[in-house]
Amino acid sequence: MSLEKAKKYLQKYGLENKIMEFSVSSATVEEAARAINCKEEEIAKTLSFIVDDKPILIVVAGDSKIDNSKYKTEFHTKAKMIPFDQVEKLTGHAVGGVCPFGVNPNVDIYLDNSLKRFEVIYPACGSSNSAVKLSLDELEKTSNYKKWVDVCKKHE
């Protein structure tokens, strides 16, 4: 259902032909990189948090980790991930397929600067065995993001 919702959403942008479905799991960064045959950092993982009792999604590079002090500076609260069993209800997608496409209407989406290193990235597409190949421009156009943020630890 979630994959269909994401597909329908991406059809509005003519990008449905960029969606990949796999016979293996792509639920983790490692599994997705193996299924796609790309570097782990090129996977765009979508992390789900609660801010002011509201769900938000932050899309970050696959090799990135949240920097708690940067997060607190940006969102004025401690980073609190949505509990596993509530992710689908609050965002519209289950863990392993969370993506910024076709999410519930009350979810704000942010893109992290860690993605800016890449020409092409691979976010999930609503299921634990799908992804979509996008340029940063396409991600910006399709994600309905609120703004770019800098909430991840620096890469060496």
N, C-alpha and C positions, 0 to 999 in steps of 0.2 A: 504493500500500500504506500509506504513511504517513498520507495523507489519510483512508483508511478506518479506520486505527487511532485517529486523533484523533476522527473522527465517532463511532465506537463508544464511545469514552471519554466524549464529551460527551452521548451518549444517556442515560447513567446519571443525568445531571442535568436531562434534559428540554430540552436546549439545542441539539439538532441542527438545529432550524428556524432558528437564528441564523447558521448557517454559510453563507458566500457562496462560490461558485465563479465564476471569471472566465475569459473567453476570451483574456485577455491576462495577461502576467506580473504578479505582485504580490510578486516576490522581494526587491525593495528597498523601502525606506521610500517613496521618490518614486513608484515604480510602484504600490505598494499604495494610497497616498493618491489617486492618479489613478484607479485602478480603482474604489475605494470612493466617491470624491468627498468626501473629508474633508481636514482639515489634516494635514500630515506629522507634527506632534507627537502627534496622536491615534493614530497607529500604535504598537502595543506591540511593539517589536522584542525578540527573545529572543536574548541573547548567550551564547555557550558558552565556558567556561573550564575549565582544569584546576587543582584545588586538592588538594594532598596525593595526587597520582596518581589523582584521582577527578574525573569530569566534574560540573560544576555549570552551571545555567542562571540567568541574571539577566534578568528582564523589565524593560525600561526604556522611557521615552517615546521616540518616534521622533526627536525633536530633541536627545536627550541623548547625552553622551559620557562614558565612564568617566573618573573622576578617580583617577589612579594612587595618590596618597597616601591618599585615602579608602578605596580598594580594599584597599590594604596594611594599613590600620588595621583594617578589617573582617575580612579573611581571613588576615592575618599572613603574606602572601606577595605577590610581585609578580604583577600581572595577566598571565596567560599564556593566550591564546586557544587553543582546540583547533584543530590544523591542519585546513584545509579538507577534505582527503581522509579525515579520521578522524571528522568531526562525526557523520555518519549512524550509523556503527558504535557510537560511544560514547553518543550521545543517543537514537537511535531515529528521528531525522528528518534529512533532508538540508538543506544550506544553502539558504536561500530559503523553507523551510517549517518551520524550527525553531520549536517552540511548547511550552508547558508541559503539553500534553495528550497522554496516551498515550506518555510517554517511557519509556526503559529503567528498570528498577527501582532501579538504583544511582545515579540522578541526583538531586541535591538542587536544589530550585528556590527562588529568592529573587525578591522583588518590590521594585523600587527606588522610593523616595519620589517620583521624578520623575513617576510615574503619578498621584499623588494630586491633581493639578491638574484632572483630567478626570472627568466623569460617566460617559462612555462611551469605551471604547478598542477597538482592532481588532488583536488578535494574529493571526499566521498560523495556519493550521489543518492543518499537516502537508504542504502542497505549495506549490510556487512560484506557484500561481494560486488561492489560497484565503485566506479570513480568517473571523473570527467576531466578531460585534458583542457586546460584553459590558460590563456595569457593573463597577465595581471590586469590589462584593460578589460578583458572579458569578465574577470572576477569582479572588478569594480562595477561594471555595468549590470551584472546579474545579481549581485549579492544584496543590493539595496542597503549597503553599509552606511552607518552613521558617520564614521570617520576612521582615519588611520590612527593607530595608537602605538606607543613604544612601551610594552609591558613584559618583554622577554629579556632574559639574560643575554649579554653580548656574546657573539661567537668569536672564537680565537682565530 
